[in-house]
Amino acid sequence: MPNRIRLTRMGSKKRPFYRIVVANSESPRDGRFIEILGTYDPRKEPFEVNVKQDRLSDWLQKGASPSQTVAGLLKRQGLV
């Protein structure tokens, strides 16, 4: 059961806010997760990404793979 680093949606209707989490690849999008690594707020201009870099690198070393969206966000922030 590989782990994925992905987004889970928070916030209310029409006001999205996301957490960057580590979850089992088979669990649902907003379901069970292992650890919260950071947040992503697309409503701010420019968008805001906060990540615990030490925990992110630890999970990447353990073999967790980021989703395409998270990989793009991390690349734009210069973290991966």
Backbone as a chain_set.jsonl record, in Angstrom:
{"seq": "MPNRIRLTRMGSKKRPFYRIVVANSESPRDGRFIEILGTYDPRKEPFEVNVKQDRLSDWLQKGASPSQTVAGLLKRQGLV", "coords": {"N": [[0.838, -1.186, 0.0], [1.173, 1.8, -1.161], [2.155, 5.1, -0.14], [0.817, 8.374, -0.643], [1.448, 11.809, -1.291], [-0.771, 14.279, -1.07], [-3.594, 16.486, -1.8], [-6.192, 17.472, 0.44], [-9.478, 18.538, 0.654], [-10.653, 21.355, 2.387], [-12.57, 23.85, 4.11], [-15.438, 25.898, 3.238], [-18.378, 25.846, 1.111], [-17.722, 27.114, -2.087], [-15.457, 28.363, -1.117], [-12.636, 27.312, -1.174], [-10.046, 25.543, 0.564], [-7.052, 23.923, 1.187], [-5.416, 21.074, 2.624], [-2.145, 19.754, 2.717], [-1.408, 16.488, 2.697], [-0.222, 13.269, 3.877], [-1.263, 10.235, 2.719], [-2.725, 6.963, 2.472], [-2.724, 5.459, -0.698], [-5.083, 4.287, -1.465], [-7.131, 5.345, 0.054], [-10.002, 7.569, 0.344], [-10.338, 10.92, -1.12], [-10.972, 12.981, 0.802], [-10.743, 11.497, 3.039], [-9.318, 9.259, 5.41], [-6.072, 10.063, 6.691], [-2.477, 10.084, 7.138], [-0.575, 11.99, 8.072], [-0.412, 15.545, 8.465], [1.136, 17.734, 6.312], [1.22, 20.364, 5.459], [-0.298, 23.409, 4.147], [-2.444, 24.752, 1.556], [-3.564, 27.585, 0.004], [-5.606, 28.642, -2.369], [-7.018, 30.958, -2.788], [-5.777, 33.307, -2.055], [-3.809, 36.043, -3.312], [-0.671, 36.354, -4.507], [-1.16, 32.75, -4.679], [-0.948, 30.8, -1.64], [1.376, 28.665, -0.135], [2.234, 26.576, 2.45], [4.596, 24.537, 3.953], [5.877, 21.895, 5.937], [9.064, 21.472, 5.726], [11.03, 19.657, 6.641], [9.549, 17.383, 7.384], [8.372, 16.8, 4.944], [10.61, 16.095, 3.336], [11.398, 13.857, 4.764], [9.23, 12.067, 4.343], [9.385, 11.8, 1.568], [11.819, 10.48, 1.343], [11.087, 8.098, 2.505], [9.611, 6.992, 0.528], [7.133, 7.967, -0.301], [5.052, 9.253, -2.821], [4.411, 12.302, -4.506], [1.26, 13.675, -5.616], [0.229, 14.772, -8.917], [-0.686, 17.422, -8.801], [0.258, 18.346, -6.295], [2.995, 17.99, -6.708], [3.432, 19.886, -8.707], [2.817, 22.255, -7.286], [4.813, 22.208, -5.293], [7.067, 22.325, -6.888], [6.825, 24.866, -8.031], [7.23, 26.358, -5.775], [9.814, 25.781, -5.264], [10.628, 23.645, -3.727], [10.943, 20.988, -4.445]], "CA": [[0.0, 0.0, 0.0], [2.038, 2.971, -1.232], [1.64, 6.358, 0.389], [0.818, 9.505, -1.565], [1.354, 13.158, -0.743], [-1.833, 14.854, -1.892], [-4.432, 17.52, -1.194], [-7.523, 17.158, 0.937], [-10.209, 19.794, 0.633], [-11.261, 21.89, 3.596], [-13.265, 25.087, 3.79], [-16.863, 25.788, 2.952], [-18.796, 25.904, -0.279], [-17.196, 28.248, -2.86], [-14.304, 28.931, -0.425], [-11.752, 26.162, -0.981], [-8.796, 25.595, 1.309], [-6.56, 22.55, 1.115], [-4.3, 20.598, 3.423], [-1.243, 18.821, 2.052], [-1.351, 15.369, 3.636], [0.274, 11.966, 3.459], [-2.363, 9.29, 2.873], [-2.655, 5.725, 1.712], [-3.215, 5.748, -2.049], [-6.416, 3.72, -1.647], [-8.138, 6.039, 0.849], [-10.67, 8.628, -0.425], [-9.705, 12.24, -1.124], [-11.156, 13.673, 2.076], [-10.83, 10.463, 4.059], [-8.27, 9.042, 6.391], [-4.714, 10.404, 6.296], [-1.458, 9.715, 8.114], [0.038, 13.176, 8.671], [-0.58, 16.821, 7.768], [2.44, 18.321, 6.005], [1.141, 21.792, 5.213], [-1.556, 23.945, 3.64], [-2.453, 25.436, 0.255], [-4.708, 28.492, -0.081], [-5.638, 29.184, -3.725], [-7.797, 32.202, -2.854], [-4.907, 34.463, -1.854], [-3.129, 36.475, -4.528], [-0.57, 35.048, -5.149], [-1.575, 31.646, -3.812], [-0.056, 30.591, -0.503], [1.695, 27.276, 0.183], [3.073, 26.408, 3.641], [4.942, 23.128, 4.073], [6.926, 21.519, 6.877], [10.054, 20.931, 4.799], [11.715, 18.497, 7.203], [8.637, 16.241, 7.31], [8.214, 16.494, 3.524], [11.783, 15.351, 2.876], [11.365, 12.554, 5.434], [8.268, 11.202, 3.65], [9.901, 11.506, 0.234], [12.849, 9.46, 1.518], [10.407, 6.841, 2.831], [9.022, 6.451, -0.688], [5.836, 8.554, -0.637], [5.139, 10.005, -4.069], [3.417, 13.379, -4.565], [0.331, 13.692, -6.739], [0.646, 15.741, -9.937], [-0.992, 18.766, -8.323], [1.195, 18.683, -5.221], [4.317, 18.103, -7.319], [3.464, 21.192, -9.372], [2.884, 23.31, -6.26], [6.124, 22.161, -4.662], [8.048, 22.765, -7.879], [6.71, 26.331, -8.15], [7.788, 26.931, -4.545], [11.224, 25.453, -5.234], [10.871, 22.666, -2.662], [11.298, 19.679, -5.027]], "C": [[0.886, 1.253, 0.0], [1.35, 4.22, -0.688], [1.777, 7.443, -0.659], [0.788, 10.793, -0.769], [0.36, 13.876, -1.641], [-2.628, 15.893, -1.122], [-5.721, 16.92, -0.656], [-8.252, 18.48, 1.116], [-10.816, 20.116, 1.99], [-12.025, 23.141, 3.169], [-14.711, 24.833, 3.433], [-17.125, 25.892, 1.454], [-18.319, 27.21, -0.919], [-16.007, 28.94, -2.188], [-13.289, 27.829, -0.138], [-10.481, 26.519, -0.202], [-8.313, 24.159, 1.389], [-5.462, 22.295, 2.132], [-3.453, 19.682, 2.544], [-0.993, 17.702, 3.056], [-0.653, 14.164, 3.017], [-0.846, 10.987, 3.746], [-2.066, 8.026, 2.086], [-3.284, 6.0, 0.351], [-4.631, 5.229, -2.28], [-7.499, 4.442, -0.848], [-8.76, 7.179, 0.034], [-10.01, 9.995, -0.235], [-9.797, 12.935, 0.231], [-11.248, 12.694, 3.238], [-9.634, 10.452, 4.986], [-6.898, 9.419, 5.832], [-3.768, 10.077, 7.434], [-0.917, 10.943, 8.841], [-0.254, 14.401, 7.809], [0.805, 17.428, 7.564], [2.378, 19.822, 5.795], [-0.228, 22.185, 4.705], [-1.345, 24.604, 2.282], [-3.72, 26.273, 0.201], [-4.73, 29.135, -1.466], [-6.34, 30.533, -3.832], [-6.944, 33.446, -2.639], [-4.2, 34.793, -3.16], [-1.75, 36.991, -4.177], [-0.909, 33.94, -4.159], [-0.516, 31.376, -2.751], [0.121, 29.102, -0.227], [2.624, 27.277, 1.39], [3.316, 24.921, 3.83], [6.003, 22.961, 5.148], [7.994, 20.776, 6.065], [10.769, 19.699, 5.34], [10.85, 17.247, 7.126], [8.421, 15.823, 5.853], [9.401, 15.665, 3.022], [11.837, 13.966, 3.511], [10.423, 11.595, 4.71], [8.725, 10.864, 2.236], [10.997, 10.439, 0.297], [12.237, 8.099, 1.83], [9.684, 6.247, 1.625], [7.641, 6.983, -1.033], [5.989, 9.388, -1.908], [4.068, 11.087, -4.1], [2.489, 13.22, -5.768], [0.814, 14.747, -7.737], [0.426, 17.17, -9.459], [-0.008, 19.203, -7.258], [2.605, 18.841, -5.78], [4.463, 19.449, -8.023], [3.569, 22.34, -8.388], [4.267, 23.364, -5.617], [7.213, 22.646, -5.617], [8.021, 24.286, -8.029], [7.27, 27.03, -6.925], [9.28, 26.654, -4.418], [11.593, 24.443, -4.159], [11.261, 21.298, -3.191], [12.057, 19.909, -6.304]], "O": [[1.3, 1.712, 1.064], [0.13, 4.367, -0.769], [2.714, 7.446, -1.457], [0.178, 10.862, 0.298], [0.612, 14.063, -2.832], [-2.37, 16.149, 0.054], [-6.269, 15.978, -1.228], [-7.699, 19.431, 1.669], [-11.41, 19.261, 2.647], [-12.107, 23.442, 1.978], [-15.15, 23.687, 3.338], [-16.202, 26.01, 0.648], [-18.498, 28.286, -0.348], [-15.588, 30.004, -2.643], [-13.099, 27.451, 1.018], [-9.939, 27.619, -0.3], [-9.115, 23.259, 1.64], [-4.679, 23.187, 2.459], [-3.982, 18.927, 1.728], [-0.437, 17.932, 4.13], [-0.515, 14.06, 1.798], [-1.331, 10.905, 4.875], [-1.259, 8.027, 1.156], [-4.285, 6.711, 0.27], [-5.311, 5.685, -3.199], [-8.683, 4.174, -1.054], [-8.116, 7.704, -0.874], [-9.226, 10.196, 0.692], [-8.791, 13.424, 0.745], [-11.774, 13.03, 4.299], [-9.034, 11.481, 5.295], [-6.588, 9.145, 4.673], [-4.2, 9.823, 8.559], [-0.81, 10.949, 10.067], [-0.334, 14.309, 6.584], [1.555, 17.616, 8.522], [3.397, 20.497, 5.94], [-1.191, 21.425, 4.806], [-0.228, 24.963, 1.91], [-4.824, 25.745, 0.337], [-3.969, 30.067, -1.725], [-6.259, 31.185, -4.873], [-7.361, 34.543, -3.012], [-4.015, 33.924, -4.012], [-1.679, 38.053, -3.559], [-0.94, 34.165, -2.949], [0.661, 31.684, -2.939], [-0.857, 28.365, -0.1], [3.681, 27.906, 1.361], [2.372, 24.131, 3.864], [6.916, 23.779, 5.263], [7.839, 19.594, 5.758], [11.084, 18.787, 4.576], [11.357, 16.163, 6.834], [8.3, 14.634, 5.559], [9.21, 14.647, 2.357], [12.272, 13.007, 2.873], [10.773, 10.436, 4.485], [8.478, 9.758, 1.755], [11.092, 9.592, -0.592], [12.798, 7.065, 1.466], [9.196, 5.119, 1.692], [7.025, 6.492, -1.98], [6.951, 10.143, -2.046], [2.919, 10.815, -3.751], [2.888, 12.694, -6.807], [1.713, 15.529, -7.426], [1.269, 18.037, -9.692], [0.509, 20.319, -7.313], [3.334, 19.741, -5.363], [5.516, 20.081, -7.938], [4.317, 23.291, -8.615], [4.823, 24.444, -5.421], [8.167, 23.301, -5.198], [9.07, 24.921, -8.141], [7.733, 28.167, -7.016], [9.944, 27.229, -3.555], [12.744, 24.39, -3.726], [11.857, 20.511, -2.457], [12.457, 18.951, -6.965]]}, "num_chains": 1, "name": "protein.A"}
